[in-house]
Amino acid sequence: MFLDHPTITATNSFTEPDRIERLTRVYGYVVALADLAGVEGFIEKFTQIHDHKGTLIVFWSDLPNDIEKQFFAQAWASKIGDGSSNVEHEI
């Protein structure tokens, strides 16, 4: 069981608490995608996800590969995410 989950934050989260709920769903989505793809160590590589006015920003402690970045793009573009391709990665 993994207990060191990333920090989940959002701009205007006090006035728009649904942003945190959306990020929680996105987090579950990307972890499930990585698990299904057999990508080991994925969950340990990122430290924070942040919704900045509809742009998902992923903060990584280790350099992600293109497949790992795609997990976030797919989740954010889905109906549980923002429905957009606005994803940025910070290392």
N, C-alpha and C positions, 0 to 999 in steps of 0.2 A: 504494500500500500504506500502510495506517495503522499507525503504530508506537506511538502514545501511548495505549495501552489503559488503561481505568480500573483502579483498585485494587480487588481482590476480597478481602473479609475476612468472617470469620464469628465469632460468639461460640462459644467452645469448639472452635475449629478444630484445636487440638492433640490433643484427645481424640476429636474427631469430624471427621476429615479429609474425609469424604464431603460435608460442607457446602460446602467449596471446590469440589469437583468439580461439585456441583449448580449452584453459581453460575456456573461456567465454561460449563456447558451453557445456562443461562438467558441468559447474555451472548450466546452465539452465536445463540440463538433470537431475541432482540430485535433484534439487528443484521440478521439475515436478514429479519425482518418489515419493518423499516424500508426495507431495500433493495428488497424486493418491492413495497412501497407507493410507492417512488420518493421517499422523504423524504430530502432532502439535508441534510448537516450534523448528522444525528442523533448519530452516534458521537462527535462532538466536544462534545456538550452535557452529558454526564454524566461525573463524575470518579471515582465509587466506587459499588460495590454491596456491601451488607452484609447478611448473614443474622443477624438477632438473634432467636434462639430461635424460628425459624419465621416471622418477619416479615421481608420483604424491604424494605430501606431503600435508596432510590436517591438519591444526592447529585448535584445538578445545578449546573453552573456558569452555565447560561443557563436561563431560564424555559421549562419544557416545555409543549407544548400537550396537549390531551386525547387526541389520537391517540397521541402519544409515550408518555404515561402508560399508555395501554391496551396498548401492546406489552408492557410489564412485567407488567401484570395478567394478560394472556393467557399469557405464558410461565410465570409463577409458579403459575398455576392448573392448568397442564398436568401431565402425568405426569413430565416431566423436571424440573419445579419442585417446589414443596412440595405442590401440589394444593389450595392455599387461596387466598383473596382478600386475604390480609394483606400489603398493599403500602403503604408510606409514601414520601412524596417530601419531600426537604429541599433547599432552595435556598440 
